[in-house]
Amino acid sequence: MSISYCKLWKLLIDKKMTRTDLKQQSGISTSTLAKLSKGENVTTDVLVRICRALKCDITDIMELEHKDEQE
């Protein structure tokens, strides 16, 4: 299982915002923005700050991708 932030990037396009706008409005760092771009893990605090800045729910900015998992 992995995390996808594709919903976040689509939401930014819908709101006509750049990643720099997101960084400034949410107060996240450049390194955190890079982690999001790479689909890496970030803290829930970061996700909450993004949701506050975009006035959205956490499910509007991320989702879990289920890869073909073998048990």
CHARMM-style PDB file with segment names, atoms N, HN, CA, C and O in Angstrom:
ATOM      1  N   MET     1       0.843  -1.173   0.000  1.00  0.00      PROA
ATOM      2  CA  MET     1       0.000   0.000   0.000  1.00  0.00      PROA
ATOM      3  C   MET     1       0.891   1.240   0.000  1.00  0.00      PROA
ATOM      4  O   MET     1       1.932   1.271   0.657  1.00  0.00      PROA
ATOM      5  N   SER     2       0.476   2.241  -0.732  1.00  0.00      PROA
ATOM      6  HN  SER     2      -0.369   2.216  -1.265  1.00  0.00      PROA
ATOM      7  CA  SER     2       1.224   3.487  -0.748  1.00  0.00      PROA
ATOM      8  C   SER     2       0.253   4.663  -0.727  1.00  0.00      PROA
ATOM      9  O   SER     2      -0.949   4.503  -0.938  1.00  0.00      PROA
ATOM     10  N   ILE     3       0.800   5.841  -0.468  1.00  0.00      PROA
ATOM     11  HN  ILE     3       1.776   5.971  -0.296  1.00  0.00      PROA
ATOM     12  CA  ILE     3      -0.014   7.051  -0.382  1.00  0.00      PROA
ATOM     13  C   ILE     3       0.112   7.819  -1.687  1.00  0.00      PROA
ATOM     14  O   ILE     3       1.202   7.958  -2.243  1.00  0.00      PROA
ATOM     15  N   SER     4      -1.019   8.314  -2.163  1.00  0.00      PROA
ATOM     16  HN  SER     4      -1.904   8.201  -1.712  1.00  0.00      PROA
ATOM     17  CA  SER     4      -1.026   9.141  -3.370  1.00  0.00      PROA
ATOM     18  C   SER     4      -1.580  10.515  -3.015  1.00  0.00      PROA
ATOM     19  O   SER     4      -2.611  10.638  -2.353  1.00  0.00      PROA
ATOM     20  N   TYR     5      -0.878  11.534  -3.466  1.00  0.00      PROA
ATOM     21  HN  TYR     5      -0.041  11.434  -4.004  1.00  0.00      PROA
ATOM     22  CA  TYR     5      -1.334  12.912  -3.263  1.00  0.00      PROA
ATOM     23  C   TYR     5      -1.845  13.522  -4.563  1.00  0.00      PROA
ATOM     24  O   TYR     5      -1.908  14.745  -4.693  1.00  0.00      PROA
ATOM     25  N   CYS     6      -2.210  12.677  -5.524  1.00  0.00      PROA
ATOM     26  HN  CYS     6      -2.158  11.684  -5.419  1.00  0.00      PROA
ATOM     27  CA  CYS     6      -2.733  13.171  -6.809  1.00  0.00      PROA
ATOM     28  C   CYS     6      -3.951  14.070  -6.607  1.00  0.00      PROA
ATOM     29  O   CYS     6      -4.134  15.056  -7.321  1.00  0.00      PROA
ATOM     30  N   LYS     7      -4.772  13.721  -5.635  1.00  0.00      PROA
ATOM     31  HN  LYS     7      -4.624  12.920  -5.055  1.00  0.00      PROA
ATOM     32  CA  LYS     7      -5.953  14.553  -5.354  1.00  0.00      PROA
ATOM     33  C   LYS     7      -5.553  15.968  -4.939  1.00  0.00      PROA
ATOM     34  O   LYS     7      -6.234  16.932  -5.289  1.00  0.00      PROA
ATOM     35  N   LEU     8      -4.467  16.095  -4.206  1.00  0.00      PROA
ATOM     36  HN  LEU     8      -3.913  15.312  -3.922  1.00  0.00      PROA
ATOM     37  CA  LEU     8      -3.977  17.401  -3.790  1.00  0.00      PROA
ATOM     38  C   LEU     8      -3.586  18.233  -5.003  1.00  0.00      PROA
ATOM     39  O   LEU     8      -3.962  19.400  -5.104  1.00  0.00      PROA
ATOM     40  N   TRP     9      -2.838  17.641  -5.918  1.00  0.00      PROA
ATOM     41  HN  TRP     9      -2.533  16.692  -5.836  1.00  0.00      PROA
ATOM     42  CA  TRP     9      -2.387  18.392  -7.096  1.00  0.00      PROA
ATOM     43  C   TRP     9      -3.557  18.792  -7.982  1.00  0.00      PROA
ATOM     44  O   TRP     9      -3.555  19.879  -8.559  1.00  0.00      PROA
ATOM     45  N   LYS    10      -4.557  17.920  -8.096  1.00  0.00      PROA
ATOM     46  HN  LYS    10      -4.558  17.037  -7.628  1.00  0.00      PROA
ATOM     47  CA  LYS    10      -5.754  18.256  -8.873  1.00  0.00      PROA
ATOM     48  C   LYS    10      -6.531  19.391  -8.206  1.00  0.00      PROA
ATOM     49  O   LYS    10      -7.050  20.283  -8.878  1.00  0.00      PROA
ATOM     50  N   LEU    11      -6.603  19.341  -6.870  1.00  0.00      PROA
ATOM     51  HN  LEU    11      -6.181  18.617  -6.325  1.00  0.00      PROA
ATOM     52  CA  LEU    11      -7.307  20.391  -6.133  1.00  0.00      PROA
ATOM     53  C   LEU    11      -6.615  21.742  -6.316  1.00  0.00      PROA
ATOM     54  O   LEU    11      -7.280  22.767  -6.461  1.00  0.00      PROA
ATOM     55  N   LEU    12      -5.297  21.742  -6.310  1.00  0.00      PROA
ATOM     56  HN  LEU    12      -4.757  20.909  -6.192  1.00  0.00      PROA
ATOM     57  CA  LEU    12      -4.562  22.990  -6.542  1.00  0.00      PROA
ATOM     58  C   LEU    12      -4.883  23.558  -7.921  1.00  0.00      PROA
ATOM     59  O   LEU    12      -5.057  24.768  -8.071  1.00  0.00      PROA
ATOM     60  N   ILE    13      -4.961  22.695  -8.921  1.00  0.00      PROA
ATOM     61  HN  ILE    13      -4.820  21.713  -8.799  1.00  0.00      PROA
ATOM     62  CA  ILE    13      -5.312  23.147 -10.268  1.00  0.00      PROA
ATOM     63  C   ILE    13      -6.720  23.740 -10.275  1.00  0.00      PROA
ATOM     64  O   ILE    13      -6.952  24.801 -10.855  1.00  0.00      PROA
ATOM     65  N   ASP    14      -7.662  23.044  -9.624  1.00  0.00      PROA
ATOM     66  HN  ASP    14      -7.474  22.183  -9.153  1.00  0.00      PROA
ATOM     67  CA  ASP    14      -9.045  23.538  -9.563  1.00  0.00      PROA
ATOM     68  C   ASP    14      -9.141  24.895  -8.884  1.00  0.00      PROA
ATOM     69  O   ASP    14      -9.963  25.730  -9.259  1.00  0.00      PROA
ATOM     70  N   LYS    15      -8.288  25.110  -7.873  1.00  0.00      PROA
ATOM     71  HN  LYS    15      -7.620  24.432  -7.568  1.00  0.00      PROA
ATOM     72  CA  LYS    15      -8.307  26.367  -7.133  1.00  0.00      PROA
ATOM     73  C   LYS    15      -7.367  27.419  -7.748  1.00  0.00      PROA
ATOM     74  O   LYS    15      -7.201  28.518  -7.218  1.00  0.00      PROA
ATOM     75  N   LYS    16      -6.757  27.043  -8.889  1.00  0.00      PROA
ATOM     76  HN  LYS    16      -6.891  26.151  -9.320  1.00  0.00      PROA
ATOM     77  CA  LYS    16      -5.818  27.931  -9.584  1.00  0.00      PROA
ATOM     78  C   LYS    16      -4.693  28.405  -8.657  1.00  0.00      PROA
ATOM     79  O   LYS    16      -4.354  29.587  -8.606  1.00  0.00      PROA
ATOM     80  N   MET    17      -4.132  27.443  -7.932  1.00  0.00      PROA
ATOM     81  HN  MET    17      -4.407  26.483  -7.973  1.00  0.00      PROA
ATOM     82  CA  MET    17      -3.040  27.703  -7.000  1.00  0.00      PROA
ATOM     83  C   MET    17      -1.784  26.988  -7.461  1.00  0.00      PROA
ATOM     84  O   MET    17      -1.854  25.932  -8.090  1.00  0.00      PROA
ATOM     85  N   THR    18      -0.645  27.564  -7.147  1.00  0.00      PROA
ATOM     86  HN  THR    18      -0.588  28.422  -6.636  1.00  0.00      PROA
ATOM     87  CA  THR    18       0.632  26.904  -7.414  1.00  0.00      PROA
ATOM     88  C   THR    18       1.091  26.188  -6.144  1.00  0.00      PROA
ATOM     89  O   THR    18       0.509  26.366  -5.074  1.00  0.00      PROA
ATOM     90  N   ARG    19       2.118  25.393  -6.273  1.00  0.00      PROA
ATOM     91  HN  ARG    19       2.591  25.248  -7.142  1.00  0.00      PROA
ATOM     92  CA  ARG    19       2.693  24.721  -5.107  1.00  0.00      PROA
ATOM     93  C   ARG    19       3.313  25.755  -4.165  1.00  0.00      PROA
ATOM     94  O   ARG    19       3.315  25.574  -2.947  1.00  0.00      PROA
ATOM     95  N   THR    20       3.833  26.828  -4.735  1.00  0.00      PROA
ATOM     96  HN  THR    20       3.832  26.975  -5.724  1.00  0.00      PROA
ATOM     97  CA  THR    20       4.382  27.906  -3.913  1.00  0.00      PROA
ATOM     98  C   THR    20       3.283  28.572  -3.103  1.00  0.00      PROA
ATOM     99  O   THR    20       3.481  28.891  -1.931  1.00  0.00      PROA
ATOM    100  N   ASP    21       2.116  28.787  -3.723  1.00  0.00      PROA
ATOM    101  HN  ASP    21       1.955  28.528  -4.676  1.00  0.00      PROA
ATOM    102  CA  ASP    21       0.965  29.340  -3.005  1.00  0.00      PROA
ATOM    103  C   ASP    21       0.587  28.436  -1.831  1.00  0.00      PROA
ATOM    104  O   ASP    21       0.331  28.909  -0.724  1.00  0.00      PROA
ATOM    105  N   LEU    22       0.558  27.131  -2.092  1.00  0.00      PROA
ATOM    106  HN  LEU    22       0.766  26.747  -2.991  1.00  0.00      PROA
ATOM    107  CA  LEU    22       0.228  26.174  -1.036  1.00  0.00      PROA
ATOM    108  C   LEU    22       1.237  26.264   0.096  1.00  0.00      PROA
ATOM    109  O   LEU    22       0.862  26.284   1.269  1.00  0.00      PROA
ATOM    110  N   LYS    23       2.507  26.317  -0.251  1.00  0.00      PROA
ATOM    111  HN  LYS    23       2.811  26.300  -1.203  1.00  0.00      PROA
ATOM    112  CA  LYS    23       3.565  26.387   0.754  1.00  0.00      PROA
ATOM    113  C   LYS    23       3.397  27.628   1.631  1.00  0.00      PROA
ATOM    114  O   LYS    23       3.516  27.549   2.853  1.00  0.00      PROA
ATOM    115  N   GLN    24       3.126  28.750   1.015  1.00  0.00      PROA
ATOM    116  HN  GLN    24       3.030  28.814   0.022  1.00  0.00      PROA
ATOM    117  CA  GLN    24       2.982  29.996   1.761  1.00  0.00      PROA
ATOM    118  C   GLN    24       1.719  30.016   2.619  1.00  0.00      PROA
ATOM    119  O   GLN    24       1.762  30.448   3.771  1.00  0.00      PROA
ATOM    120  N   GLN    25       0.611  29.562   2.077  1.00  0.00      PROA
ATOM    121  HN  GLN    25       0.576  29.211   1.141  1.00  0.00      PROA
ATOM    122  CA  GLN    25      -0.659  29.612   2.814  1.00  0.00      PROA
ATOM    123  C   GLN    25      -0.738  28.596   3.945  1.00  0.00      PROA
ATOM    124  O   GLN    25      -1.383  28.846   4.963  1.00  0.00      PROA
ATOM    125  N   SER    26      -0.087  27.453   3.770  1.00  0.00      PROA
ATOM    126  HN  SER    26       0.437  27.250   2.942  1.00  0.00      PROA
ATOM    127  CA  SER    26      -0.165  26.409   4.797  1.00  0.00      PROA
ATOM    128  C   SER    26       1.005  26.463   5.770  1.00  0.00      PROA
ATOM    129  O   SER    26       0.934  25.891   6.858  1.00  0.00      PROA
ATOM    130  N   GLY    27       2.079  27.147   5.389  1.00  0.00      PROA
ATOM    131  HN  GLY    27       2.136  27.612   4.505  1.00  0.00      PROA
ATOM    132  CA  GLY    27       3.243  27.241   6.259  1.00  0.00      PROA
ATOM    133  C   GLY    27       4.111  25.995   6.260  1.00  0.00      PROA
ATOM    134  O   GLY    27       4.873  25.770   7.200  1.00  0.00      PROA
ATOM    135  N   ILE    28       4.005  25.183   5.217  1.00  0.00      PROA
ATOM    136  HN  ILE    28       3.386  25.365   4.453  1.00  0.00      PROA
ATOM    137  CA  ILE    28       4.854  23.992   5.146  1.00  0.00      PROA
ATOM    138  C   ILE    28       6.199  24.361   4.522  1.00  0.00      PROA
ATOM    139  O   ILE    28       6.321  25.380   3.843  1.00  0.00      PROA
ATOM    140  N   SER    29       7.189  23.533   4.758  1.00  0.00      PROA
ATOM    141  HN  SER    29       7.090  22.706   5.310  1.00  0.00      PROA
ATOM    142  CA  SER    29       8.534  23.816   4.257  1.00  0.00      PROA
ATOM    143  C   SER    29       8.709  23.302   2.825  1.00  0.00      PROA
ATOM    144  O   SER    29       7.900  22.524   2.320  1.00  0.00      PROA
ATOM    145  N   THR    30       9.760  23.749   2.206  1.00  0.00      PROA
ATOM    146  HN  THR    30      10.418  24.381   2.616  1.00  0.00      PROA
ATOM    147  CA  THR    30      10.103  23.294   0.861  1.00  0.00      PROA
ATOM    148  C   THR    30      10.392  21.795   0.857  1.00  0.00      PROA
ATOM    149  O   THR    30      10.012  21.091  -0.079  1.00  0.00      PROA
ATOM    150  N   SER    31      11.055  21.313   1.887  1.00  0.00      PROA
ATOM    151  HN  SER    31      11.364  21.885   2.647  1.00  0.00      PROA
ATOM    152  CA  SER    31      11.368  19.881   1.955  1.00  0.00      PROA
ATOM    153  C   SER    31      10.097  19.044   2.120  1.00  0.00      PROA
ATOM    154  O   SER    31      10.005  17.938   1.588  1.00  0.00      PROA
ATOM    155  N   THR    32       9.131  19.567   2.849  1.00  0.00      PROA
ATOM    156  HN  THR    32       9.205  20.466   3.282  1.00  0.00      PROA
ATOM    157  CA  THR    32       7.861  18.849   2.996  1.00  0.00      PROA
ATOM    158  C   THR    32       7.117  18.820   1.670  1.00  0.00      PROA
ATOM    159  O   THR    32       6.520  17.805   1.309  1.00  0.00      PROA
ATOM    160  N   LEU    33       7.151  19.917   0.957  1.00  0.00      PROA
ATOM    161  HN  LEU    33       7.635  20.741   1.250  1.00  0.00      PROA
ATOM    162  CA  LEU    33       6.523  19.971  -0.362  1.00  0.00      PROA
ATOM    163  C   LEU    33       7.184  18.963  -1.309  1.00  0.00      PROA
ATOM    164  O   LEU    33       6.508  18.328  -2.118  1.00  0.00      PROA
ATOM    165  N   ALA    34       8.491  18.824  -1.201  1.00  0.00      PROA
ATOM    166  HN  ALA    34       9.040  19.340  -0.543  1.00  0.00      PROA
ATOM    167  CA  ALA    34       9.214  17.842  -2.012  1.00  0.00      PROA
ATOM    168  C   ALA    34       8.784  16.424  -1.652  1.00  0.00      PROA
ATOM    169  O   ALA    34       8.620  15.583  -2.536  1.00  0.00      PROA
ATOM    170  N   LYS    35       8.601  16.154  -0.363  1.00  0.00      PROA
ATOM    171  HN  LYS    35       8.734  16.838   0.355  1.00  0.00      PROA
ATOM    172  CA  LYS    35       8.135  14.828   0.068  1.00  0.00      PROA
ATOM    173  C   LYS    35       6.754  14.532  -0.514  1.00  0.00      PROA
ATOM    174  O   LYS    35       6.495  13.425  -0.986  1.00  0.00      PROA
ATOM    175  N   LEU    36       5.881  15.520  -0.475  1.00  0.00      PROA
ATOM    176  HN  LEU    36       6.091  16.419  -0.091  1.00  0.00      PROA
ATOM    177  CA  LEU    36       4.543  15.341  -1.041  1.00  0.00      PROA
ATOM    178  C   LEU    36       4.637  15.049  -2.536  1.00  0.00      PROA
ATOM    179  O   LEU    36       3.925  14.185  -3.049  1.00  0.00      PROA
ATOM    180  N   SER    37       5.505  15.761  -3.225  1.00  0.00      PROA
ATOM    181  HN  SER    37       6.083  16.463  -2.808  1.00  0.00      PROA
ATOM    182  CA  SER    37       5.674  15.569  -4.668  1.00  0.00      PROA
ATOM    183  C   SER    37       6.149  14.165  -4.999  1.00  0.00      PROA
ATOM    184  O   SER    37       5.811  13.626  -6.053  1.00  0.00      PROA
ATOM    185  N   LYS    38       6.929  13.572  -4.107  1.00  0.00      PROA
ATOM    186  HN  LYS    38       7.204  14.011  -3.251  1.00  0.00      PROA
ATOM    187  CA  LYS    38       7.469  12.226  -4.324  1.00  0.00      PROA
ATOM    188  C   LYS    38       6.555  11.134  -3.761  1.00  0.00      PROA
ATOM    189  O   LYS    38       6.854   9.947  -3.887  1.00  0.00      PROA
ATOM    190  N   GLY    39       5.433  11.539  -3.134  1.00  0.00      PROA
ATOM    191  HN  GLY    39       5.191  12.504  -3.031  1.00  0.00      PROA
ATOM    192  CA  GLY    39       4.519  10.559  -2.561  1.00  0.00      PROA
ATOM    193  C   GLY    39       5.040   9.937  -1.285  1.00  0.00      PROA
ATOM    194  O   GLY    39       4.651   8.826  -0.925  1.00  0.00      PROA
ATOM    195  N   GLU    40       5.919  10.646  -0.598  1.00  0.00      PROA
ATOM    196  HN  GLU    40       6.236  11.549  -0.891  1.00  0.00      PROA
ATOM    197  CA  GLU    40       6.481  10.129   0.648  1.00  0.00      PROA
ATOM    198  C   GLU    40       5.583  10.487   1.835  1.00  0.00      PROA
ATOM    199  O   GLU    40       4.674  11.309   1.719  1.00  0.00      PROA
ATOM    200  N   ASN    41       5.856   9.859   2.967  1.00  0.00      PROA
ATOM    201  HN  ASN    41       6.595   9.192   3.061  1.00  0.00      PROA
ATOM    202  CA  ASN    41       5.074  10.104   4.169  1.00  0.00      PROA
ATOM    203  C   ASN    41       5.381  11.476   4.755  1.00  0.00      PROA
ATOM    204  O   ASN    41       6.529  11.918   4.777  1.00  0.00      PROA
ATOM    205  N   VAL    42       4.331  12.138   5.228  1.00  0.00      PROA
ATOM    206  HN  VAL    42       3.398  11.778   5.210  1.00  0.00      PROA
ATOM    207  CA  VAL    42       4.465  13.386   5.969  1.00  0.00      PROA
ATOM    208  C   VAL    42       3.614  13.250   7.227  1.00  0.00      PROA
ATOM    209  O   VAL    42       2.792  12.339   7.329  1.00  0.00      PROA
ATOM    210  N   THR    43       3.809  14.151   8.183  1.00  0.00      PROA
ATOM    211  HN  THR    43       4.477  14.891   8.100  1.00  0.00      PROA
ATOM    212  CA  THR    43       3.063  14.041   9.438  1.00  0.00      PROA
ATOM    213  C   THR    43       1.609  14.460   9.249  1.00  0.00      PROA
ATOM    214  O   THR    43       1.263  15.170   8.304  1.00  0.00      PROA
ATOM    215  N   THR    44       0.779  14.006  10.164  1.00  0.00      PROA
ATOM    216  HN  THR    44       1.060  13.430  10.932  1.00  0.00      PROA
ATOM    217  CA  THR    44      -0.630  14.409  10.108  1.00  0.00      PROA
ATOM    218  C   THR    44      -0.774  15.904  10.358  1.00  0.00      PROA
ATOM    219  O   THR    44      -1.716  16.524   9.864  1.00  0.00      PROA
ATOM    220  N   ASP    45       0.142  16.486  11.112  1.00  0.00      PROA
ATOM    221  HN  ASP    45       0.907  15.982  11.513  1.00  0.00      PROA
ATOM    222  CA  ASP    45       0.121  17.930  11.329  1.00  0.00      PROA
ATOM    223  C   ASP    45       0.225  18.675   9.996  1.00  0.00      PROA
ATOM    224  O   ASP    45      -0.492  19.650   9.771  1.00  0.00      PROA
ATOM    225  N   VAL    46       1.095  18.226   9.133  1.00  0.00      PROA
ATOM    226  HN  VAL    46       1.677  17.434   9.316  1.00  0.00      PROA
ATOM    227  CA  VAL    46       1.251  18.834   7.806  1.00  0.00      PROA
ATOM    228  C   VAL    46      -0.037  18.700   7.011  1.00  0.00      PROA
ATOM    229  O   VAL    46      -0.492  19.662   6.393  1.00  0.00      PROA
ATOM    230  N   LEU    47      -0.619  17.523   7.024  1.00  0.00      PROA
ATOM    231  HN  LEU    47      -0.249  16.742   7.526  1.00  0.00      PROA
ATOM    232  CA  LEU    47      -1.862  17.293   6.286  1.00  0.00      PROA
ATOM    233  C   LEU    47      -2.989  18.180   6.795  1.00  0.00      PROA
ATOM    234  O   LEU    47      -3.773  18.708   6.007  1.00  0.00      PROA
ATOM    235  N   VAL    48      -3.072  18.342   8.107  1.00  0.00      PROA
ATOM    236  HN  VAL    48      -2.436  17.913   8.748  1.00  0.00      PROA
ATOM    237  CA  VAL    48      -4.099  19.204   8.698  1.00  0.00      PROA
ATOM    238  C   VAL    48      -3.875  20.660   8.294  1.00  0.00      PROA
ATOM    239  O   VAL    48      -4.831  21.371   7.984  1.00  0.00      PROA
ATOM    240  N   ARG    49      -2.625  21.105   8.295  1.00  0.00      PROA
ATOM    241  HN  ARG    49      -1.849  20.527   8.546  1.00  0.00      PROA
ATOM    242  CA  ARG    49      -2.324  22.487   7.886  1.00  0.00      PROA
ATOM    243  C   ARG    49      -2.702  22.737   6.432  1.00  0.00      PROA
ATOM    244  O   ARG    49      -3.198  23.810   6.086  1.00  0.00      PROA
ATOM    245  N   ILE    50      -2.464  21.739   5.583  1.00  0.00      PROA
ATOM    246  HN  ILE    50      -2.062  20.868   5.864  1.00  0.00      PROA
ATOM    247  CA  ILE    50      -2.860  21.858   4.177  1.00  0.00      PROA
ATOM    248  C   ILE    50      -4.374  21.919   4.050  1.00  0.00      PROA
ATOM    249  O   ILE    50      -4.907  22.728   3.289  1.00  0.00      PROA
ATOM    250  N   CYS    51      -5.065  21.066   4.794  1.00  0.00      PROA
ATOM    251  HN  CYS    51      -4.633  20.409   5.412  1.00  0.00      PROA
ATOM    252  CA  CYS    51      -6.530  21.055   4.750  1.00  0.00      PROA
ATOM    253  C   CYS    51      -7.113  22.387   5.232  1.00  0.00      PROA
ATOM    254  O   CYS    51      -8.084  22.884   4.663  1.00  0.00      PROA
ATOM    255  N   ARG    52      -6.526  22.953   6.266  1.00  0.00      PROA
ATOM    256  HN  ARG    52      -5.736  22.549   6.729  1.00  0.00      PROA
ATOM    257  CA  ARG    52      -6.993  24.260   6.741  1.00  0.00      PROA
ATOM    258  C   ARG    52      -6.793  25.325   5.669  1.00  0.00      PROA
ATOM    259  O   ARG    52      -7.683  26.138   5.418  1.00  0.00      PROA
ATOM    260  N   ALA    53      -5.631  25.317   5.044  1.00  0.00      PROA
ATOM    261  HN  ALA    53      -4.908  24.657   5.247  1.00  0.00      PROA
ATOM    262  CA  ALA    53      -5.319  26.322   4.023  1.00  0.00      PROA
ATOM    263  C   ALA    53      -6.251  26.195   2.813  1.00  0.00      PROA
ATOM    264  O   ALA    53      -6.652  27.197   2.221  1.00  0.00      PROA
ATOM    265  N   LEU    54      -6.586  24.960   2.457  1.00  0.00      PROA
ATOM    266  HN  LEU    54      -6.260  24.146   2.938  1.00  0.00      PROA
ATOM    267  CA  LEU    54      -7.431  24.732   1.281  1.00  0.00      PROA
ATOM    268  C   LEU    54      -8.915  24.615   1.621  1.00  0.00      PROA
ATOM    269  O   LEU    54      -9.760  24.503   0.733  1.00  0.00      PROA
ATOM    270  N   LYS    55      -9.220  24.643   2.917  1.00  0.00      PROA
ATOM    271  HN  LYS    55      -8.533  24.734   3.639  1.00  0.00      PROA
ATOM    272  CA  LYS    55     -10.609  24.493   3.394  1.00  0.00      PROA
ATOM    273  C   LYS    55     -11.241  23.218   2.814  1.00  0.00      PROA
ATOM    274  O   LYS    55     -12.277  23.245   2.150  1.00  0.00      PROA
ATOM    275  N   CYS    56     -10.564  22.112   3.102  1.00  0.00      PROA
ATOM    276  HN  CYS    56      -9.722  22.090   3.641  1.00  0.00      PROA
ATOM    277  CA  CYS    56     -11.040  20.831   2.587  1.00  0.00      PROA
ATOM    278  C   CYS    56     -10.838  19.743   3.641  1.00  0.00      PROA
ATOM    279  O   CYS    56     -10.316  20.005   4.724  1.00  0.00      PROA
ATOM    280  N   ASP    57     -11.247  18.552   3.320  1.00  0.00      PROA
ATOM    281  HN  ASP    57     -11.671  18.339   2.439  1.00  0.00      PROA
ATOM    282  CA  ASP    57     -11.090  17.385   4.183  1.00  0.00      PROA
ATOM    283  C   ASP    57      -9.851  16.599   3.752  1.00  0.00      PROA
ATOM    284  O   ASP    57      -9.392  16.723   2.616  1.00  0.00      PROA
ATOM    285  N   ILE    58      -9.326  15.807   4.648  1.00  0.00      PROA
ATOM    286  HN  ILE    58      -9.699  15.707   5.571  1.00  0.00      PROA
ATOM    287  CA  ILE    58      -8.106  15.046   4.349  1.00  0.00      PROA
ATOM    288  C   ILE    58      -8.300  14.092   3.170  1.00  0.00      PROA
ATOM    289  O   ILE    58      -7.359  13.835   2.419  1.00  0.00      PROA
ATOM    290  N   THR    59      -9.502  13.572   3.006  1.00  0.00      PROA
ATOM    291  HN  THR    59     -10.267  13.781   3.616  1.00  0.00      PROA
ATOM    292  CA  THR    59      -9.764  12.667   1.880  1.00  0.00      PROA
ATOM    293  C   THR    59      -9.794  13.413   0.549  1.00  0.00      PROA
ATOM    294  O   THR    59      -9.790  12.785  -0.510  1.00  0.00      PROA
ATOM    295  N   ASP    60      -9.824  14.736   0.591  1.00  0.00      PROA
ATOM    296  HN  ASP    60      -9.827  15.246   1.451  1.00  0.00      PROA
ATOM    297  CA  ASP    60      -9.781  15.535  -0.633  1.00  0.00      PROA
ATOM    298  C   ASP    60      -8.360  15.722  -1.156  1.00  0.00      PROA
ATOM    299  O   ASP    60      -8.169  16.165  -2.288  1.00  0.00      PROA
ATOM    300  N   ILE    61      -7.356  15.386  -0.334  1.00  0.00      PROA
ATOM    301  HN  ILE    61      -7.511  15.027   0.586  1.00  0.00      PROA
ATOM    302  CA  ILE    61      -5.974  15.633  -0.748  1.00  0.00      PROA
ATOM    303  C   ILE    61      -5.110  14.381  -0.841  1.00  0.00      PROA
ATOM    304  O   ILE    61      -3.999  14.434  -1.369  1.00  0.00      PROA
ATOM    305  N   MET    62      -5.606  13.261  -0.336  1.00  0.00      PROA
ATOM    306  HN  MET    62      -6.508  13.218   0.092  1.00  0.00      PROA
ATOM    307  CA  MET    62      -4.792  12.041  -0.379  1.00  0.00      PROA
ATOM    308  C   MET    62      -5.664  10.805  -0.429  1.00  0.00      PROA
ATOM    309  O   MET    62      -6.849  10.838  -0.098  1.00  0.00      PROA
ATOM    310  N   GLU    63      -5.046   9.711  -0.852  1.00  0.00      PROA
ATOM    311  HN  GLU    63      -4.083   9.684  -1.121  1.00  0.00      PROA
ATOM    312  CA  GLU    63      -5.729   8.417  -0.845  1.00  0.00      PROA
ATOM    313  C   GLU    63      -4.686   7.312  -0.780  1.00  0.00      PROA
ATOM    314  O   GLU    63      -3.519   7.516  -1.116  1.00  0.00      PROA
ATOM    315  N   LEU    64      -5.119   6.161  -0.352  1.00  0.00      PROA
ATOM    316  HN  LEU    64      -6.066   5.995  -0.080  1.00  0.00      PROA
ATOM    317  CA  LEU    64      -4.240   4.989  -0.311  1.00  0.00      PROA
ATOM    318  C   LEU    64      -4.372   4.245  -1.625  1.00  0.00      PROA
ATOM    319  O   LEU    64      -5.476   3.996  -2.110  1.00  0.00      PROA
ATOM    320  N   GLU    65      -3.236   3.897  -2.188  1.00  0.00      PROA
ATOM    321  HN  GLU    65      -2.339   4.099  -1.795  1.00  0.00      PROA
ATOM    322  CA  GLU    65      -3.230   3.088  -3.404  1.00  0.00      PROA
ATOM    323  C   GLU    65      -2.908   1.661  -3.023  1.00  0.00      PROA
ATOM    324  O   GLU    65      -1.904   1.385  -2.366  1.00  0.00      PROA
ATOM    325  N   HSD    66      -3.759   0.776  -3.438  1.00  0.00      PROA
ATOM    326  HN  HSD    66      -4.574   1.000  -3.972  1.00  0.00      PROA
ATOM    327  CA  HSD    66      -3.549  -0.643  -3.149  1.00  0.00      PROA
ATOM    328  C   HSD    66      -2.860  -1.284  -4.345  1.00  0.00      PROA
ATOM    329  O   HSD    66      -3.454  -1.436  -5.412  1.00  0.00      PROA
ATOM    330  N   LYS    67      -1.628  -1.648  -4.154  1.00  0.00      PROA
ATOM    331  HN  LYS    67      -1.146  -1.524  -3.286  1.00  0.00      PROA
ATOM    332  CA  LYS    67      -0.873  -2.368  -5.189  1.00  0.00      PROA
ATOM    333  C   LYS    67      -1.252  -3.834  -5.092  1.00  0.00      PROA
ATOM    334  O   LYS    67      -1.887  -4.257  -4.126  1.00  0.00      PROA
ATOM    335  N   ASP    68      -0.868  -4.594  -6.077  1.00  0.00      PROA
ATOM    336  HN  ASP    68      -0.352  -4.251  -6.861  1.00  0.00      PROA
ATOM    337  CA  ASP    68      -1.125  -6.035  -6.010  1.00  0.00      PROA
ATOM    338  C   ASP    68      -0.292  -6.622  -4.876  1.00  0.00      PROA
ATOM    339  O   ASP    68       0.892  -6.918  -5.036  1.00  0.00      PROA
ATOM    340  N   GLU    69      -0.934  -6.781  -3.739  1.00  0.00      PROA
ATOM    341  HN  GLU    69      -1.896  -6.541  -3.609  1.00  0.00      PROA
ATOM    342  CA  GLU    69      -0.230  -7.264  -2.544  1.00  0.00      PROA
ATOM    343  C   GLU    69      -0.382  -8.781  -2.456  1.00  0.00      PROA
ATOM    344  O   GLU    69      -1.465  -9.330  -2.660  1.00  0.00      PROA
ATOM    345  N   GLN    70       0.704  -9.423  -2.156  1.00  0.00      PROA
ATOM    346  HN  GLN    70       1.584  -8.977  -1.990  1.00  0.00      PROA
ATOM    347  CA  GLN    70       0.667 -10.862  -1.943  1.00  0.00      PROA
ATOM    348  C   GLN    70       0.923 -11.139  -0.478  1.00  0.00      PROA
ATOM    349  O   GLN    70       1.817 -10.556   0.136  1.00  0.00      PROA
ATOM    350  N   GLU    71       0.129 -12.030   0.068  1.00  0.00      PROA
ATOM    351  HN  GLU    71      -0.597 -12.503  -0.430  1.00  0.00      PROA
ATOM    352  CA  GLU    71       0.294 -12.374   1.474  1.00  0.00      PROA
ATOM    353  C   GLU    71       0.922 -13.714   1.616  1.00  0.00      PROA
ATOM    354  OT1 GLU    71       1.142 -14.176   2.736  1.00  0.00      PROA
TER     355      GLU     71
END
